[in-house]
Each structure stands twice: as structure tokens, then as C-alpha cells.
Amino acid sequence: MLQGWWGNNLKTKFLLKDEFDPSFGADMFKLSNPSPVLNAMLMASLDIYSQTSVEELKEKQFLLTGYLEFMIKTYFPQTSKNSSDNILIRSGNRRNMPSVEIITPSDPEQRGCQLSLIFSVPLTPVQEEMQKRGVVCDIRMPSVMRVAPVPLYNSFTDVHKFVRILYEIFLGFDTEKRKFDTQMSNEDLMTEIHGGDSDGLSLSSSNSSACPSPTTVSDSEPDFYLNSGAGGIGGIFVNEKFTEKGGCETFPMLQGWWGNNLKTKFLLKDEFDPSFGADMFKLSNPSPVLNAMLMASLDIYSQTSVEELKEKQFLLTGYLEFMIKTYFPQTSKNSSDNILIRSGNRRNMPSVEIITPSDPEQRGCQLSLIFSVPLTPVQEEMQKRGVVCDIRMPSVMRVAPVPLYNSFTDVHKFVRILYEIFLGFDTEKRKFDTQMSNEDLMTEIHGGDSDGLSLSSSNSSACPSPTTVSDSEPDFVSATNRHFINQ
């Protein structure tokens, strides 16, 4: 112990005894008084902390770091410049994208909020470019950058911004000269980011399908292109070959009031004057209610762009895919790919299979899911909880987070509700256990029987992940960073 002023027992310190009266516990190692500024920061964080719980923070930590991992694996090659696992980086791009290797364990129970990254390009210039953009990350020379989204104050938006900035930096990196191209134009940058040379599925190969993904029809010449849903108003593109000279044998024009040329309609001529283009297929006036709904969505649409909506669509559906693959077994009840479902759980978790292509360029916002349990009772339980999803019997549920009005929170709520429903499903009786208590449910959801890494196996490490020290008896536990108050 340190036999000085700060190691003295607080109760007898100001009695100024001749003999040293030691403090108890960790207080005997005190060196000085804490900084008032750091104390104020600590009090502010504790105030936020008091509004939540360790379990909620741990869950958000898992989701934040999982989202960071998902984004990095999506935007950057993992092992080489031409990694086939990468979704956005295409071989036709003008620049070879540097790779990013994640050396932190992928199991969230074996890590805190931090991911350690190794780049295939020099670390120092990457850090310098990030600092110019207001991003400060910890590095460990010669090659490791440590990134830690903290659940107490970081958000999914912060993670998105970090990956976007890193992506922009890498687009400006000349891999041959090993330096950054500061002359790269904004036009080039946006072309690269939004996939200007994407090798996605051609529209012409899906002529008969309704397509909710933004695209261009002027050059691909489909027969029809419809963007709407059942009972909804929408616009339809009709190829000119069906509208020239009054249509064709297969698709003749409708010679009635709504198919008449608008300019001559009210002249009430004896001869029919056909409309041009898709207007010749009109049947009636649009619903005023649907028109009002359309105008409201167009008002929102005018505040953004097709490119931004497509990017959000990719992130939303990617996040839904990530959450489903994380929370549910993919092929069997004991799938090793599943992170949260452990073999020791009281119930075997039903599996969820995603049959939609994993490449975002080959899909819209929708994922089609097949469950290992009957579809109808799952849908009924979801409707009781206020969630309405489209189903296709006998086994497919279609889930589509729409970028115009859905959020990451909506995706999280959907997965959480589905997870709660599955926890109450008796796989042997093939029905739901309506008597399952809230205590049982919360125990399952928050991993009450988690087989995670024991604290005692990492006694000398700082641990940002919430845990209990009373029983595991480590030598030391530190929960801070340099320049901050230590406990």
C-alpha cells in the first residue's frame, strides 16, 4: 500500500495522527484527488447510465458493434482486393479497394464494443485523413486501428458516418503510389459510392415482375414496369411497341372515356381520339384518398433522391438480414452460424431461412423468409402485437422495410417481436406456450444462461463489456481509458 496522504483513512486523515492509518480496499492505492472536469464528465455519464441498465447497454453494444462489423464486411474486401465476399466493390471499378481485416473475435460474447482493424494500406495516412474529417481513432502501430462504438453515447448514425468516411478515404487511395489522390472529383466519388458501374441484375431480365427498387427504364426496354402495391396507386411504364397505332392485338387500347385524348375528350366528337402512351389503358379516375397518400409520399420524396433512398434501402434490408442471421438458426435448430441461440437454452429456437438473394443489387427492400414452424400461427401472433406482414402460403413470409418511412428501430422491433414469439413456441407440440412468464422470456432474451467468456480468464485486461466481479474473483478490473477516471 502507499503510505501517504491519499492512502490514509478518510475518517482519520484530518486528525493528523503520528501513525499512518491505512484506507481499506482500493483506496489505499490513491495517488491524488480526481480532476473536477473528469468528475463532472463522470457524473454526466452516470446520470445517463441511471436511465438505463447493464442489460440494455449490453444489448445495444452487441447491436452497434454487430452493425459496424456488418458494414465493414459489406463495404470492404476482407482478405484481398478482389474478395468475393464483398458486395459493393466490383471488379470493374476504376480503383482497387484496399482490404480491411477484422482481427477481433466475431462472437459478441468474446468481445466488448471494440473492433480491431488491419488495413492493406499504410495505417498512418489513413489516420491522418480521418482526423482531417473529424474522426479520432486509436491506433496500435504498425498496423492496427481500434474502433469502439460505445452504447452509452454512440448511435447507428455514428457507425454509418465512420464507415462512409473510411470508404471515401479508400476511394481516394492510389494503391500503386501508396498515397491519397486529393484531386479526386466529387463526381467521381459519388459515382463510386453509389455504384455507377454496378453489375446488378438487368431490368430486362425481370420484365414480368413488380419492382420496388429504383432503376432506369429508358434504355433497357421492358414490356411493362409497375411500381405499386395491392390497393395502392402507382405509375406503370408501357413499352411504345404496345401503344403505337392504337396498341396491338395482344394489348389493344381501351376505346372509352378514360382512353380518349384529354385535349379532345370534352369536345364529344363522333370519332374516338385515342390517348398516347400508357394513358390509352386507363379505366377510371384515381381514388382521391390514394391521391392524397401519394402526394404526401411525394412531398417526402422531394426532400431526398433516388440514390439516397437506394442507399438507405440497402442498409435497412442489410440490417434486417444481419439481425435475422444473428438471432435465429439459418438451416437447423442447432445451427453453428447462430450467435445468440445457445445449446443450453431451455427451448430449441425455430430456424429462419432467407430465400432472397444476399446480393443487394439483386433484390429490393424485401426479404422472403421460410420458418421451420407453421406460418399461420406465427402471423397470428405477430398481428396480436401490431405487426402486419405479407405471407405466401404454404411457408413464405415477406418482410420489406421501406426506406421512405421505415427506420432501423422498426427493423429492430420486428426482429425482437419475432424472437419473443419463437421463444414461446413449443416445437414438440407445434403451438405457442401462452403461459410463458415474463421472467422466463426476459431470461431467454437477455441470455440468462449465456456461455460467454469467463471474466477470470482475462484478469489483466480492461473490460468494456458489462459483467459481474463478485463471484469470478479477478485480480483487477479496469473500466476506463486514459485521461478518464479509473475505478
C-alpha positions in Angstrom: 0.0 0.0 0.0 1.0 3.6 -0.5 1.7 5.2 3.0 0.9 8.8 2.0 -1.8 11.4 2.3 -4.1 9.9 -0.3 -3.7 6.4 1.1 -4.7 7.4 4.6 -8.1 6.5 6.1 -10.5 9.3 5.2 -12.1 9.2 8.7 -8.8 9.9 10.5 -6.9 11.8 7.8 -7.6 15.2 9.1 -6.8 14.2 12.7 -3.1 14.3 11.6 -2.1 11.4 13.8 1.6 10.4 14.2 0.8 6.9 13.0 -0.4 6.1 9.5 -4.0 4.8 9.4 -4.4 3.0 6.1 -7.5 3.1 3.9 -9.3 -0.1 3.1 -9.7 -1.7 -0.3 -8.6 0.1 -3.5 -8.4 3.4 -1.7 -5.0 2.5 -0.3 -3.6 2.9 -3.8 -4.8 6.5 -4.3 -2.2 9.0 -5.6 -4.1 12.3 -5.9 -7.6 13.9 -6.0 -9.6 13.3 -9.2 -9.9 16.1 -11.8 -13.0 18.3 -11.3 -13.5 18.3 -15.0 -13.3 14.5 -15.2 -15.6 14.3 -12.2 -18.2 16.4 -14.0 -17.9 14.2 -17.1 -18.3 11.1 -14.9 -21.4 12.5 -13.2 -22.9 13.3 -16.6 -22.4 9.8 -17.8 -23.7 8.3 -14.6 -26.8 10.4 -15.0 -27.3 8.8 -18.4 -26.4 5.4 -17.0 -29.1 5.7 -14.3 -31.8 5.9 -17.0 -30.9 2.5 -18.4 -29.5 -0.8 -17.3 -26.5 -3.0 -17.8 -28.6 -5.5 -19.8 -29.9 -2.8 -22.2 -26.5 -1.3 -22.7 -25.0 -4.8 -23.4 -27.8 -5.4 -25.9 -27.2 -2.1 -27.6 -23.4 -2.7 -27.5 -23.9 -6.0 -29.3 -26.1 -4.4 -32.0 -23.8 -1.4 -32.5 -20.7 -3.4 -32.8 -22.5 -6.0 -34.9 -23.7 -3.3 -37.3 -20.1 -1.9 -37.5 -18.9 -5.5 -38.4 -21.7 -5.9 -40.9 -20.9 -2.5 -42.6 -17.1 -3.2 -42.8 -17.6 -6.7 -44.3 -20.1 -5.2 -46.8 -18.1 -2.2 -48.0 -14.6 -3.5 -47.9 -12.8 -6.7 -49.1 -11.8 -8.8 -46.1 -8.7 -10.7 -47.2 -7.7 -9.4 -50.6 -8.5 -6.6 -53.1 -10.7 -8.9 -55.1 -12.5 -10.7 -52.2 -15.6 -12.4 -53.5 -17.3 -11.8 -50.1 -17.5 -8.1 -50.8 -20.9 -6.9 -52.0 -20.3 -3.3 -53.1 -16.8 -3.5 -54.6 -17.0 -4.7 -58.2 -14.1 -5.8 -60.4 -15.0 -3.2 -62.9 -14.3 -0.3 -60.6 -11.6 2.2 -61.6 -9.8 1.7 -58.3 -8.9 -1.5 -56.4 -10.4 -1.0 -52.9 -7.9 -1.6 -50.0 -8.9 -4.5 -47.8 -9.9 -4.4 -44.1 -9.3 -7.4 -41.8 -11.2 -7.7 -38.5 -9.0 -9.5 -36.0 -11.4 -9.2 -33.1 -13.5 -12.4 -32.5 -16.8 -12.4 -34.3 -18.7 -13.9 -31.4 -20.1 -10.9 -29.4 -19.8 -12.8 -26.2 -16.0 -12.8 -26.6 -15.6 -9.1 -27.2 -16.7 -5.8 -25.9 -17.7 -2.8 -28.1 -14.3 -2.6 -29.9 -13.2 -4.0 -33.3 -9.5 -4.1 -34.1 -8.9 -3.5 -37.9 -5.9 -4.1 -40.1 -5.7 -2.3 -43.4 -3.9 -3.4 -46.6 -2.6 0.2 -46.9 -0.3 2.2 -44.5 -2.1 3.0 -41.3 -0.7 6.5 -40.6 -2.0 8.3 -43.7 -5.5 6.7 -43.1 -5.5 8.0 -39.6 -4.4 11.5 -40.8 -7.2 11.6 -43.4 -9.7 10.6 -40.8 -8.5 13.3 -38.4 -9.0 15.9 -41.1 -12.6 14.8 -41.3 -13.1 15.0 -37.5 -12.8 11.3 -36.7 -10.3 10.3 -34.0 -9.5 6.6 -33.7 -6.9 4.8 -31.5 -4.1 3.1 -33.4 -1.5 0.5 -32.4 1.5 0.5 -34.7 2.4 -0.8 -37.1 -1.0 -1.8 -38.5 -4.0 -1.9 -36.1 -6.8 0.7 -35.7 -9.2 0.2 -32.8 -12.8 1.3 -33.3 -15.2 1.2 -30.4 -18.8 2.4 -30.7 -19.9 3.0 -27.1 -23.5 2.2 -26.4 -23.8 4.9 -23.7 -23.5 7.7 -26.2 -22.8 6.4 -29.8 -25.6 5.7 -32.3 -26.1 3.7 -35.5 -25.7 7.0 -37.4 -22.2 7.4 -35.9 -21.3 3.9 -37.1 -22.6 4.7 -40.6 -20.7 8.0 -40.7 -17.4 6.3 -39.7 -17.8 3.6 -42.4 -18.8 6.2 -45.0 -15.8 8.4 -44.3 -13.4 5.4 -44.4 -15.0 4.4 -47.7 -14.4 7.8 -49.2 -10.8 7.9 -48.0 -10.1 4.5 -49.5 -11.7 5.6 -52.8 -9.0 8.3 -53.0 -6.1 5.9 -52.2 -3.8 5.1 -55.1 -2.7 1.6 -54.4 0.2 1.8 -56.8 1.6 5.0 -55.5 0.6 4.1 -51.9 -0.8 7.6 -51.3 -4.1 9.5 -51.4 -5.4 11.2 -54.6 -6.6 14.6 -53.3 -7.6 15.6 -56.8 -10.4 13.0 -57.0 -13.6 14.9 -58.0 -16.8 14.8 -56.1 -18.5 13.4 -59.3 -16.0 10.5 -59.3 -16.5 9.9 -55.6 -20.3 9.8 -55.8 -20.2 7.6 -58.9 -18.0 5.1 -56.9 -20.1 5.2 -53.7 -23.5 4.8 -55.4 -22.3 2.0 -57.7 -22.3 3.8 -61.0 -20.8 0.8 -62.7 -22.7 -1.8 -60.8 -23.1 -5.2 -62.4 -26.5 -5.7 -60.9 -29.4 -7.6 -62.4 -30.6 -6.1 -65.6 -34.2 -4.8 -65.6 -34.9 -6.5 -68.9 -34.5 -9.9 -67.3 -37.4 -9.3 -64.9 -40.0 -7.8 -67.3 -43.0 -9.5 -65.7 -42.2 -8.6 -62.1 -43.2 -5.6 -60.0 -40.0 -4.0 -58.9 -39.7 -1.7 -55.8 -36.1 -0.9 -56.4 -35.1 2.4 -58.2 -34.0 1.8 -61.8 -34.0 3.3 -65.3 -36.3 2.0 -68.0 -35.4 4.3 -70.9 -32.6 2.0 -72.3 -33.5 -1.5 -71.0 -36.8 -1.5 -72.9 -39.0 -3.8 -70.7 -42.6 -4.5 -71.8 -44.1 -3.2 -68.6 -42.8 -1.6 -65.4 -45.1 -1.3 -62.4 -44.2 0.4 -59.1 -47.1 -0.1 -56.6 -48.7 -2.5 -54.3 -52.1 -4.1 -53.9 -54.7 -1.4 -53.4 -52.2 1.3 -53.9 -51.9 4.0 -56.6 -48.8 3.8 -58.8 -47.3 4.6 -62.2 -46.9 2.0 -64.9 -44.4 2.1 -67.8 -45.7 0.6 -71.1 -43.3 0.0 -74.0 -44.0 2.1 -77.0 -44.5 -1.0 -79.2 -47.8 -1.7 -77.4 -49.0 1.9 -77.7 -48.2 2.8 -81.3 -51.1 3.0 -83.8 -53.7 2.2 -81.1 -51.9 -0.7 -79.5 -51.6 -4.2 -80.8 -53.6 -7.5 -81.0 -52.3 -8.7 -77.6 -52.9 -5.4 -75.8 -55.5 -3.3 -77.6 -56.3 0.2 -76.4 -59.5 0.8 -74.4 -61.8 2.8 -76.6 -63.7 4.5 -73.9 -64.0 7.8 -72.0 -60.8 7.3 -70.0 -58.7 6.2 -73.0 -59.7 9.3 -75.0 -57.2 12.1 -75.7 -57.6 14.6 -72.8 -57.3 17.5 -75.2 -60.4 16.4 -77.2 -62.3 14.5 -74.6 -64.8 17.2 -73.8 -65.4 18.1 -77.4 -67.5 15.0 -77.6 -66.5 14.1 -81.1 -68.2 11.2 -83.0 -64.9 9.6 -83.6 -62.6 8.2 -80.9 -59.4 10.2 -80.4 -57.0 7.8 -78.5 -54.6 8.9 -75.8 -50.9 8.3 -76.3 -48.7 6.0 -74.3 -49.9 4.2 -71.2 -52.9 6.6 -70.9 -54.8 4.5 -73.5 -55.1 1.8 -70.9 -56.8 3.9 -68.3 -60.0 2.5 -66.7 -61.2 5.2 -64.3 -60.2 8.3 -62.3 -57.8 7.6 -59.4 -59.1 7.5 -55.9 -58.9 10.9 -54.1 -57.8 9.1 -50.9 -55.0 7.3 -52.7 -54.0 10.6 -54.5 -53.7 12.3 -51.1 -51.5 9.5 -49.8 -49.4 9.7 -53.0 -49.0 13.4 -52.6 -47.8 13.0 -49.0 -45.2 10.5 -50.0 -44.1 12.6 -53.0 -43.6 15.5 -50.6 -41.2 13.4 -48.6 -39.6 12.1 -51.7 -38.9 15.7 -52.9 -36.7 16.1 -49.9 -34.4 13.3 -50.9 -33.2 11.5 -54.0 -33.4 8.0 -55.6 -29.7 7.5 -54.8 -30.2 8.3 -51.1 -33.3 6.1 -50.9 -31.5 3.2 -52.6 -28.6 3.6 -50.1 -30.9 3.6 -47.1 -32.8 0.6 -48.7 -29.6 -1.3 -48.9 -28.7 -0.5 -45.2 -32.2 -1.2 -43.9 -32.5 -4.6 -45.6 -28.9 -5.4 -44.8 -29.6 -4.7 -41.2 -32.7 -6.9 -41.3 -30.7 -9.7 -42.9 -27.9 -9.3 -40.3 -30.4 -9.4 -37.4 -32.2 -12.5 -38.7 -28.9 -14.3 -39.2 -27.8 -13.3 -35.8 -30.9 -14.1 -33.7 -32.1 -17.2 -35.5 -30.6 -20.5 -36.7 -30.4 -20.5 -40.5 -30.7 -24.1 -41.5 -31.4 -26.1 -38.4 -32.2 -25.7 -34.7 -28.6 -26.1 -33.8 -27.0 -24.0 -36.5 -23.4 -23.1 -35.6 -23.8 -19.9 -37.5 -26.3 -18.5 -34.9 -24.7 -16.3 -32.3 -27.4 -15.8 -29.6 -29.1 -19.2 -29.6 -27.0 -21.5 -27.3 -27.4 -25.2 -27.0 -28.0 -24.8 -23.3 -31.3 -22.9 -23.8 -34.5 -24.3 -22.4 -36.1 -24.3 -25.8 -34.9 -25.1 -29.2 -35.2 -22.0 -31.4 -37.1 -22.4 -34.7 -35.0 -21.7 -37.7 -35.5 -18.9 -40.3 -34.3 -19.4 -43.9 -33.8 -16.3 -46.1 -34.5 -17.3 -49.7 -34.0 -13.8 -51.2 -30.5 -13.3 -52.8 -27.9 -11.9 -50.4 -26.5 -9.5 -53.1 -28.4 -6.2 -52.6 -28.1 -5.5 -56.3 -30.3 -8.5 -57.0 -33.1 -7.5 -54.6 -35.2 -4.6 -53.5 -36.1 -3.9 -49.9 -37.9 -7.2 -49.3 -36.6 -10.4 -47.7 -38.7 -13.6 -48.1 -38.4 -15.9 -45.1 -39.2 -19.5 -44.5 -39.8 -20.7 -40.9 -39.3 -24.3 -39.5 -42.6 -23.9 -37.7 -46.1 -23.4 -39.2 -46.5 -20.0 -40.8 -50.1 -19.2 -39.9 -49.7 -19.2 -36.1 -46.6 -17.0 -36.4 -48.6 -14.5 -38.4 -51.4 -14.5 -35.9 -49.1 -13.9 -33.0 -47.4 -11.0 -34.9 -50.8 -9.4 -35.7 -51.7 -9.5 -32.0 -48.6 -7.5 -31.4 -49.5 -4.9 -34.1 -47.2 -6.3 -36.8 -48.7 -6.9 -40.3 -46.6 -8.9 -42.7 -47.5 -10.4 -46.1 -47.5 -14.2 -46.4 -47.4 -16.6 -49.3 -48.7 -20.0 -48.4 -47.7 -22.5 -47.6 -44.4 -21.3 -46.0 -43.2 -17.8 -47.0 -43.4 -14.5 -45.1 -42.3 -11.4 -46.9 -40.8 -8.6 -44.9 -40.0 -5.2 -46.6 -38.6 -2.3 -44.6 -39.3 0.7 -46.9 -36.6 3.4 -46.9 -39.2 6.2 -47.4 -40.7 5.7 -44.0 -39.3 2.8 -42.1 -36.3 3.1 -39.7 -33.6 0.9 -38.1 -35.8 0.9 -35.0 -38.7 -0.6 -36.9 -36.4 -3.4 -38.1 -35.1 -4.0 -34.5 -38.7 -4.1 -33.2 -39.8 -6.6 -35.8 -36.9 -9.0 -35.0 -37.4 -8.6 -31.3 -41.1 -9.4 -31.6 -40.4 -12.4 -33.8 -37.8 -13.6 -31.3 -40.2 -13.3 -28.4 -42.8 -15.3 -30.4 -40.3 -18.0 -31.2 -39.3 -18.3 -27.5 -42.9 -19.1 -26.7 -43.2 -21.7 -29.4 -43.3 -25.4 -28.2 -41.5 -27.2 -31.0 -42.8 -30.6 -29.9 -46.4 -29.6 -29.7 -46.1 -27.2 -32.7 -48.0 -24.5 -30.8 -47.4 -21.4 -28.7 -46.9 -21.5 -24.9 -49.2 -18.7 -23.8 -48.3 -19.4 -20.2 -44.7 -18.5 -20.6 -43.9 -16.0 -17.8 -42.3 -12.6 -18.4 -39.4 -13.7 -16.2 -38.7 -16.7 -18.4 -39.0 -14.5 -21.5 -36.5 -11.9 -20.3 -34.1 -14.6 -19.2 -34.1 -16.1 -22.6 -33.9 -12.7 -24.4 -31.0 -11.3 -22.4 -29.0 -14.6 -22.3 -29.6 -15.7 -18.7 -27.8 -18.9 -19.5 -25.1 -17.4 -21.8 -21.9 -19.5 -22.1 -19.8 -16.4 -22.7 -16.1 -15.9 -21.9 -15.4 -16.1 -18.2 -14.1 -12.9 -16.6 -11.5 -14.8 -14.7 -9.8 -15.8 -18.0 -9.0 -12.2 -18.8 -8.0 -10.8 -15.4 -5.4 -8.3 -16.6 -7.5 -6.8 -19.4 -9.6 -3.7 -19.4 -13.2 -4.9 -20.0 -15.8 -2.5 -21.6 -18.4 -5.3 -21.6 -20.8 -5.4 -18.6 -20.0 -8.3 -16.2 -20.1 -9.3 -12.5 -16.9 -9.4 -10.5 -18.2 -10.5 -7.1 -18.0 -14.3 -7.8 -15.4 -14.6 -10.5 -12.7 -13.0 -8.3 -10.3 -11.4 -10.9 -7.1 -9.8 -9.7 -8.0 -6.4 -11.2 -10.9 -5.0 -13.3 -10.5 -1.6 -15.1 -13.4 0.1 -16.9 -11.9 3.3 -18.3 -9.5 4.8 -20.8 -6.5 7.1 -20.5 -7.3 10.7 -19.3 -10.5 9.4 -17.6 -11.5 8.5 -14.1 -10.4 5.0 -13.1 -12.2 2.6 -10.9 
